[in-house]
C-alpha cells in the first residue's frame, strides 16, 4: 500500500521542498538520518511528531524519484 499521500509539497513551506505531512520536516532530512545509520526507532524518538508510516513514505518517495527511464542514443 502506497504511503505517498504523506509527502506534501507547498511552495510556501521549506522552499517548496517535499515534507512529511506538512510538518516542516523535509524528506531529505529523514533520508540523511537513514543514510547516516540512524534506525527508524531513533528517528521516531528524535521527531515525536513522525510515525513509522512517514519513514516508509520517505523511502517510497526516494525510490520513485530515483527510477527514471534510460534513454539510449541509436
Buried (B, 14 or more C-beta within 10 A) or exposed (E): EEBEEBBBEEEEBBEEBBBBBEBBBBBBBBBEBBEEEBEBEEBBEEBEEBBEBBBBBBBBBBEEEEEEEEEEEE
